[in-house]
Amino acid sequence: MSPERTAWIFACACVGCGALSSKYVQDAPAEAPPSNENAIAYCREAAKHPPDRRPPTPIVPPKVRKEVRAIYPPAALRERREGAVTLKVLIDARGDVSKAEIAASAAPDLDATALDAVKQFWFWPACLGTGEPVPAHILYVYRFVVPNRQTPTGAAPVSN
């Protein structure tokens, strides 16, 4: 399938707060990488239950089967640096990440850890409305947010 016919999906993950949100990409239990037969069976089943809003060429978007969380770089965490790394990811018709690159940088160390993590993802592939698995591009955003410091257990708030 030509690159012009691949789908574009947008997903967002928050490192530090642990959230993954997207209208199209959802968490799923970790499983072995899909075989081509599994991908075809998945696409045929997904075609029976299309998304509420379909693009002009009916596409069932890819879904995350296994998410690998990016590790907050220790130096960035110590320095309380935050940022968002946008990654352009190509998912092949089997659901494997075949290519990933930085679309918008936050900082070199944040970019590297986000890129390493997304390359380990597994997806259910995108599918045409006919049930045929197809390659798809997604934009995936890792947001690095320093976790809030909490009052230590047993410590009382200071009052005047």
GIJO-V755343 format. One record per residue. N is the residue number from 1. SS is DSSP state (H for helix, E for strand, C for the rest). OMEGA is omega in radians with two decimals (NA if undefined). D_CENTER is the distance of its C-alpha to the mean C-alpha in Angstrom with 2 decimals. Layout:
n->(N;N)
ss->(SS;SS)
omega->(OMEGA;OMEGA)
d_center->(D_CENTER;D_CENTER)
This chain:
n->(1;2;3;4;5;6;7;8;9;10;11;12;13;14;15;16;17;18;19;20;21;22;23;24;25;26;27;28;29;30;31;32;33;34;35;36;37;38;39;40;41;42;43;44;45;46;47;48;49;50;51;52;53;54;55;56;57;58;59;60;61;62;63;64;65;66;67;68;69;70;71;72;73;74;75;76;77;78;79;80;81;82;83;84;85;86;87;88;89;90;91;92;93;94;95;96;97;98;99;100;101;102;103;104;105;106;107;108;109;110;111;112;113;114;115;116;117;118;119;120;121;122;123;124;125;126;127;128;129;130;131;132;133;134;135;136;137;138;139;140;141;142;143;144;145;146;147;148;149;150;151;152;153;154;155;156;157;158;159;160)
ss->(C;C;H;H;H;C;E;E;E;E;E;E;E;E;E;C;C;C;E;E;E;C;C;C;C;C;C;C;C;C;C;C;C;C;C;H;H;H;H;H;H;H;H;H;H;H;H;H;C;C;C;C;C;C;C;C;C;C;E;E;C;C;E;E;E;E;C;C;C;C;C;C;C;H;H;H;H;H;C;C;C;C;E;E;E;E;E;E;E;E;E;C;C;C;C;E;E;E;E;E;E;E;E;E;C;C;C;H;H;H;H;H;H;H;H;H;H;H;C;C;C;E;E;E;C;E;E;E;C;C;C;C;E;E;C;E;E;E;E;E;E;E;E;E;C;C;C;C;C;C;C;C;C;C;C;C;C;C;C;C)
omega->(-3.10;-3.14;-3.14;-3.08;3.12;-3.11;3.04;-3.14;3.14;3.10;-3.09;3.06;3.13;3.10;-3.06;3.09;3.01;-3.08;2.98;-3.14;3.06;3.08;-3.02;-3.07;-3.07;3.04;3.07;3.13;3.11;3.13;3.06;3.10;-3.07;2.98;3.13;3.12;3.11;3.14;3.13;3.12;3.10;-3.11;3.12;3.12;-3.14;3.14;3.11;-3.10;-3.07;3.07;-3.13;-3.13;-3.11;3.04;-3.12;3.01;-3.05;3.13;2.96;-3.03;3.08;3.09;3.13;3.02;3.12;3.09;3.04;-3.12;3.07;3.11;3.12;3.14;-3.08;-3.14;3.13;3.11;3.10;-3.11;3.14;3.09;3.10;3.10;3.13;3.10;3.08;-3.11;3.02;-3.02;3.05;3.12;-3.10;-3.06;3.05;-3.12;3.11;3.03;-3.12;3.12;3.05;3.12;-3.14;3.07;3.08;-3.03;3.01;3.10;-3.06;-3.11;3.08;3.12;-3.07;-3.11;3.10;3.14;3.10;-3.10;-3.04;3.11;-3.13;3.13;2.93;-3.11;2.75;-3.03;2.97;-3.10;2.96;3.11;3.11;-3.12;3.14;3.09;-3.12;3.04;3.12;2.98;2.97;2.92;-3.10;-3.10;2.97;3.06;3.09;-3.10;3.13;3.13;3.10;3.04;-3.13;3.08;3.13;-3.14;3.11;3.13;-3.14;3.09;3.13;3.09;-3.12;NA)
d_center->(22.36;22.62;19.80;21.27;20.45;16.72;14.50;12.37;9.61;8.17;5.36;6.31;6.60;10.25;11.75;15.23;14.96;12.18;10.67;7.39;8.53;8.52;11.47;10.00;6.83;8.26;8.78;11.18;13.73;13.57;15.66;17.15;15.69;16.92;20.28;21.11;23.26;20.56;18.27;21.32;22.24;18.84;19.03;22.62;21.96;19.11;21.59;24.01;21.80;20.29;18.24;20.70;20.25;20.11;20.14;23.52;22.53;21.25;17.70;15.77;12.07;9.85;8.60;6.66;9.84;9.22;6.84;8.69;9.28;10.65;14.39;16.15;18.83;22.17;24.01;21.58;21.73;25.52;25.84;23.63;21.62;18.62;16.40;13.22;11.70;10.31;9.08;10.20;8.80;11.29;10.82;14.39;16.40;16.07;12.28;12.28;10.56;13.85;13.31;11.26;13.10;13.43;13.95;15.09;16.26;16.91;19.08;19.46;18.73;15.56;14.40;15.38;13.67;10.21;10.93;12.32;9.49;6.83;9.97;10.35;7.49;9.38;9.01;11.87;12.85;13.54;17.23;20.20;22.21;24.60;22.26;21.84;18.46;17.50;15.26;12.69;11.23;8.17;8.03;5.16;7.32;8.15;11.38;13.95;16.54;19.64;20.37;23.65;26.70;28.43;32.15;33.14;34.25;37.95;38.22;39.96;39.21;41.82;44.35;47.23)
